Amino acid sequence: MKNALNDPHNVLENWDANSVDPCGWRMVTCSQDGYVSVLGLPSLSLSGTLSPGIGNLTNLQSVLLQNNEITGSIPAVIGKLEKLETLDLSNNQLTGEIPTSVGDLKNLNYLRLNNNSLSGTIPDSLSNVQSLTLVDLAFNNFSGSLPKISARTFKAIVPLSIQSRCHSHLTFLKANGSESGSKHHFAIAFGGSFGGVFSIVVVVGLLVWWRYRRNQQIFFDVNELRVATDHFNPKNILGKGGFGIVYKGRLNNGTVVAVKRLKDYNAVGGEIQFQTEVELISLAVHRNLLRLWGFCSTENERLLIYPYMSNGSVASRLKGMDI
């Protein structure tokens, strides 16, 4: 692997091919039984290619190579890493297709391939990975359709570069089984050119408001959110913060929601920060935290949608109390 990578900062200097114990190498973590379990090389300006030799590290649980300049394709031998839980190759210069062998990664939780130059179709084998909680394929050049992916409980986030509206007809399956058991939250992120239909010039997103009410999928577009908040009328403001303003809104079906309108999204790094915030919030599960229902990212708006809480904010409840 070292020979296939260009290491301008000599981070891999102590990677000695003649060493029998790689556990002392930089950026390498080993399990208690002495096997390499984590390969963490993010943001090190690495270039070159990802060697097929990675397939020999069959005890890997995490591969973190994001924010580098790695080129070439994803080696098909990646499917041999049966214990892999996290694969992050985002923000590189990878090309080619996603290998079908990703479907063999039965323990994979997080798959991030966003911000590369990957193309082709998304392999149907991805639907075999039932443990997924986050798949981010944004800002690539994929074509075709999304494979049907099943999960016990859904949270779908699918930002797409489209011309004028925030909606999608992507289909997700609800797996059989009791809803009273452990919950599985599934988030998907897409972007860039998808299906040869969407623009790669205008950075526009997709709102997916996903809830199950009598096993139905409900989708809303950005115009509905504007109407719901009376075009973000100041009289509907619920609160303000450093990240944006929260408005009360009423949808066509009578559902009352809280719409957070973000600011400073055009700042340097703002779009990446927004995507990260959405992913993290959508996966957060706690009885004292509001669940993110959906979001919308268009050329002019960044919106987060939450359930409306009629009792006000924490600050309003604490005001006047002796603490």
C-alpha positions as CSV (number, residue, x, y, z in Angstrom):
1,M,0.0,0.0,0.0
2,K,2.8,2.4,0.9
3,N,4.4,1.9,-2.6
4,A,1.2,2.8,-4.3
5,L,0.8,6.1,-2.4
6,N,2.7,9.4,-2.7
7,D,3.4,10.6,0.8
8,P,4.6,14.3,0.6
9,H,4.9,14.7,4.4
10,N,6.6,11.3,5.0
11,V,3.8,10.2,7.4
12,L,4.4,6.6,6.3
13,E,8.1,6.8,6.9
14,N,8.1,4.1,9.5
15,W,6.0,1.6,7.4
16,D,8.7,-1.0,7.0
17,A,7.8,-3.9,4.7
18,N,10.3,-6.1,6.5
19,S,8.7,-5.5,9.9
20,V,6.7,-8.4,11.4
21,D,4.7,-6.0,13.6
22,P,2.8,-3.2,11.9
23,C,1.1,-2.2,15.2
24,G,3.7,0.4,15.9
25,W,3.3,2.1,12.5
26,R,1.9,5.6,12.3
27,M,-1.8,5.9,11.6
28,V,-2.3,2.2,12.2
29,T,-4.3,0.8,15.1
30,C,-4.3,-2.9,16.1
31,S,-6.8,-5.0,18.0
32,Q,-5.9,-6.6,21.3
33,D,-4.9,-9.8,19.5
34,G,-2.4,-7.9,17.3
35,Y,-4.3,-7.6,14.0
36,V,-4.6,-4.3,12.1
37,S,-8.1,-3.0,12.8
38,V,-8.0,0.7,11.8
39,L,-6.2,2.4,8.9
40,G,-6.6,6.1,9.6
41,L,-4.9,8.4,7.0
42,P,-7.3,11.3,6.6
43,S,-6.2,14.8,5.4
44,L,-2.6,14.0,4.7
45,S,-2.3,15.1,1.1
46,L,-1.8,11.5,0.0
47,S,-1.9,10.9,-3.8
48,G,-1.4,7.8,-5.9
49,T,-3.8,4.8,-5.8
50,L,-5.4,2.5,-3.4
51,S,-3.5,-0.7,-3.6
52,P,-5.3,-4.1,-4.0
53,G,-3.0,-5.1,-1.1
54,I,-5.6,-3.7,1.3
55,G,-7.6,-6.9,0.7
56,N,-5.0,-8.8,2.8
57,L,-5.9,-6.8,5.9
58,T,-9.0,-9.0,6.6
59,N,-9.4,-7.8,10.2
60,L,-9.9,-4.1,9.2
61,Q,-12.9,-2.5,10.9
62,S,-12.3,1.1,9.7
63,V,-10.6,2.6,6.7
64,L,-10.4,6.4,6.9
65,L,-8.7,7.9,3.8
66,Q,-10.9,10.9,3.3
67,N,-9.7,14.4,2.3
68,N,-6.7,13.3,0.2
69,E,-5.9,13.2,-3.5
70,I,-6.1,9.5,-4.2
71,T,-6.8,8.6,-7.8
72,G,-7.7,5.4,-9.6
73,S,-10.5,3.0,-8.9
74,I,-11.7,1.3,-5.7
75,P,-10.2,-2.2,-5.8
76,A,-12.7,-5.0,-6.0
77,V,-10.8,-6.8,-3.2
78,I,-12.4,-4.4,-0.8
79,G,-15.2,-6.9,-0.5
80,K,-12.8,-9.3,1.3
81,L,-12.8,-7.1,4.4
82,E,-15.7,-8.9,6.1
83,K,-15.3,-7.1,9.4
84,L,-15.3,-3.6,7.9
85,E,-17.7,-1.3,9.6
86,T,-16.6,2.1,8.3
87,L,-15.3,2.9,4.8
88,D,-14.6,6.6,4.2
89,L,-12.9,7.5,0.9
90,S,-14.7,10.8,0.5
91,N,-13.1,14.0,-1.0
92,N,-10.5,12.3,-3.2
93,Q,-10.2,11.9,-6.9
94,L,-11.4,8.3,-7.4
95,T,-12.8,7.2,-10.7
96,G,-14.5,4.2,-12.1
97,E,-17.4,2.3,-10.7
98,I,-18.3,1.2,-7.2
99,P,-17.3,-2.5,-7.2
100,T,-20.1,-5.0,-6.7
101,S,-18.1,-6.6,-4.0
102,V,-19.3,-3.9,-1.5
103,G,-22.3,-6.1,-1.2
104,D,-20.1,-8.6,0.7
105,L,-19.4,-6.2,3.5
106,K,-22.1,-7.5,5.8
107,N,-21.0,-5.5,8.8
108,L,-20.6,-2.1,7.0
109,N,-22.3,0.8,8.9
110,Y,-20.9,3.8,7.2
111,L,-20.0,4.2,3.5
112,R,-18.8,7.6,2.4
113,L,-17.7,8.0,-1.2
114,N,-18.9,11.5,-1.7
115,N,-16.9,14.2,-3.6
116,N,-15.1,12.0,-6.0
117,S,-15.4,11.4,-9.8
118,L,-17.0,7.9,-9.6
119,S,-19.4,6.9,-12.4
120,G,-21.5,4.1,-13.7
121,T,-24.4,2.6,-11.8
122,I,-24.8,2.0,-8.1
123,P,-24.4,-1.8,-7.7
124,D,-27.6,-3.7,-6.7
125,S,-25.4,-5.7,-4.3
126,L,-25.5,-2.7,-2.0
127,S,-29.0,-3.8,-1.0
128,N,-27.5,-6.9,0.6
129,V,-25.8,-4.8,3.3
130,Q,-28.5,-4.7,6.1
131,S,-26.3,-3.0,8.7
132,L,-25.9,0.3,6.8
133,T,-26.8,3.5,8.7
134,L,-25.2,6.1,6.4
135,V,-24.4,6.0,2.7
136,D,-23.1,9.2,1.2
137,L,-22.5,9.2,-2.6
138,A,-22.9,12.9,-3.2
139,F,-21.1,14.8,-5.9
140,N,-20.1,12.0,-8.3
141,N,-21.3,11.1,-11.8
142,F,-23.6,8.2,-11.3
143,S,-26.2,7.1,-13.7
144,G,-29.2,4.7,-13.6
145,S,-31.3,4.2,-10.5
146,L,-30.9,3.6,-6.8
147,P,-31.1,-0.1,-5.7
148,K,-33.9,-0.9,-3.3
149,I,-32.5,-1.0,0.2
150,S,-34.4,-2.3,3.1
151,A,-34.2,-1.3,6.7
152,R,-36.4,-1.6,9.8
153,T,-36.8,2.1,10.4
154,F,-36.1,4.8,7.9
155,K,-34.4,8.2,7.8
156,A,-33.7,9.0,4.2
157,I,-31.6,12.0,3.2
158,V,-31.0,12.3,-0.5
159,P,-29.6,15.7,-1.7
160,L,-29.5,15.8,-5.5
161,S,-28.3,18.5,-7.9
162,I,-31.6,19.2,-9.6
163,Q,-32.7,22.3,-11.5
164,S,-35.7,23.7,-9.7
165,R,-37.5,21.7,-7.0
166,C,-36.9,19.5,-4.0
167,H,-38.6,16.2,-4.5
168,S,-37.8,12.7,-5.6
169,H,-39.5,9.4,-6.5
170,L,-36.9,7.1,-5.1
171,T,-38.3,4.0,-3.5
172,F,-37.3,2.5,-0.2
173,L,-38.5,-0.8,1.2
174,K,-39.7,-1.5,4.7
175,A,-38.4,-4.8,5.9
176,N,-40.6,-7.3,7.7
177,G,-40.3,-7.5,11.4
178,S,-41.6,-6.0,14.6
179,E,-41.2,-2.2,15.1
180,S,-40.9,-2.7,18.8
181,G,-37.4,-4.1,18.6
182,S,-34.2,-2.2,18.1
183,K,-34.4,0.6,15.6
184,H,-32.2,1.0,12.6
185,H,-31.9,4.5,11.0
186,F,-30.8,4.6,7.4
187,A,-29.6,7.8,5.7
188,I,-28.7,8.2,2.1
189,A,-27.0,11.2,0.5
190,F,-26.6,11.8,-3.2
191,G,-25.4,14.7,-5.3
192,G,-23.7,15.8,-8.4
193,S,-24.9,14.5,-11.8
194,F,-27.3,11.5,-11.3
195,G,-29.0,9.7,-14.1
196,G,-27.9,12.2,-16.7
197,V,-30.9,14.3,-15.9
198,F,-29.7,16.6,-13.1
199,S,-27.6,19.8,-13.5
200,I,-24.1,19.8,-12.3
201,V,-23.9,23.6,-12.5
202,V,-26.5,24.7,-10.0
203,V,-26.0,23.4,-6.5
204,V,-29.5,22.4,-5.5
205,G,-30.7,19.8,-3.1
206,L,-33.5,17.5,-2.3
207,L,-36.0,17.7,0.5
208,V,-37.1,14.3,1.7
209,W,-39.5,14.6,4.5
210,W,-39.9,11.0,5.5
211,R,-42.4,9.7,8.0
212,Y,-44.6,6.7,8.1
213,R,-48.3,7.4,8.7
214,R,-50.3,4.3,7.8
215,N,-47.2,3.0,5.9
216,Q,-47.3,5.9,3.5
217,Q,-44.4,8.0,2.3
218,I,-44.8,11.8,2.5
219,F,-42.7,14.2,0.4
220,F,-42.6,18.0,0.5
221,D,-40.9,20.5,-1.8
222,V,-39.4,23.9,-1.0
223,N,-42.4,25.9,-2.2
224,E,-44.7,24.1,0.2
225,L,-42.4,25.1,3.1
226,R,-42.5,28.7,1.9
227,V,-46.3,28.6,1.9
228,A,-46.3,26.8,5.3
229,T,-44.4,29.6,6.9
230,D,-46.3,32.4,5.1
231,H,-43.0,33.1,3.1
232,F,-41.0,33.2,6.4
233,N,-43.2,35.8,7.9
234,P,-41.6,37.4,11.0
235,K,-44.8,36.8,12.9
236,N,-44.1,33.1,12.7
237,I,-40.6,33.3,14.2
238,L,-40.2,30.8,17.1
239,G,-36.6,31.7,17.9
240,K,-33.3,32.9,16.7
241,G,-29.7,31.6,17.1
242,G,-26.3,31.9,15.7
243,F,-27.0,29.2,13.0
244,G,-30.4,30.5,11.8
245,I,-34.0,31.4,12.5
246,V,-36.7,29.0,13.4
247,Y,-40.2,29.5,12.0
248,K,-43.6,27.9,12.8
249,G,-45.2,26.4,9.8
250,R,-48.5,24.7,8.9
251,L,-48.5,22.2,6.1
252,N,-51.4,21.6,3.7
253,N,-52.5,18.5,5.7
254,G,-52.6,20.6,8.9
255,T,-49.4,19.3,10.4
256,V,-47.6,22.0,12.4
257,V,-43.8,22.0,12.0
258,A,-40.7,24.0,12.9
259,V,-38.6,25.1,10.0
260,K,-35.1,26.3,10.7
261,R,-33.8,28.6,8.0
262,L,-30.0,28.6,8.0
263,K,-27.8,31.5,7.3
264,D,-24.2,32.0,6.1
265,Y,-24.5,28.9,3.9
266,N,-22.5,30.7,1.2
267,A,-19.4,31.0,3.4
268,V,-16.3,29.0,2.7
269,G,-17.0,25.4,3.7
270,G,-20.6,26.2,4.4
271,E,-22.1,23.6,2.1
272,I,-19.9,20.8,3.5
273,Q,-20.7,21.9,7.0
274,F,-24.4,21.9,6.2
275,Q,-24.3,18.3,4.8
276,T,-22.3,17.2,7.9
277,E,-24.8,18.8,10.3
278,V,-27.7,17.1,8.5
279,E,-26.1,13.7,8.6
280,L,-25.2,13.9,12.3
281,I,-28.5,15.3,13.4
282,S,-30.4,12.7,11.4
283,L,-28.6,9.9,13.1
284,A,-28.9,11.3,16.6
285,V,-31.5,9.3,18.7
286,H,-32.5,10.4,22.2
287,R,-35.8,10.9,23.9
288,N,-34.8,14.5,24.8
289,L,-33.7,15.4,21.3
290,L,-36.0,16.5,18.5
291,R,-35.8,14.2,15.5
292,L,-34.9,15.8,12.2
293,W,-37.8,15.1,9.8
294,G,-36.1,16.4,6.6
295,F,-34.2,19.2,5.0
296,C,-34.0,21.2,1.8
297,S,-30.8,22.5,0.1
298,T,-31.5,24.7,-2.9
299,E,-29.5,27.5,-4.6
300,N,-30.9,30.1,-2.2
301,E,-32.1,28.2,0.8
302,R,-30.9,25.8,3.5
303,L,-33.8,24.5,5.6
304,L,-34.1,22.0,8.4
305,I,-37.6,20.6,9.3
306,Y,-38.4,19.5,12.9
307,P,-41.6,18.5,14.7
308,Y,-43.2,21.5,16.3
309,M,-43.1,21.6,20.1
310,S,-45.9,23.7,21.6
311,N,-44.2,24.3,25.0
312,G,-41.6,26.7,23.7
313,S,-37.8,26.6,23.8
314,V,-35.6,25.5,26.8
315,A,-34.6,29.2,27.2
316,S,-38.2,30.3,27.5
317,R,-38.9,27.6,30.1
318,L,-35.9,28.5,32.2
319,K,-36.5,32.3,32.1
320,G,-37.4,33.6,35.4
321,M,-36.5,30.4,37.3
322,D,-34.1,30.5,40.2
323,I,-31.0,28.4,39.1
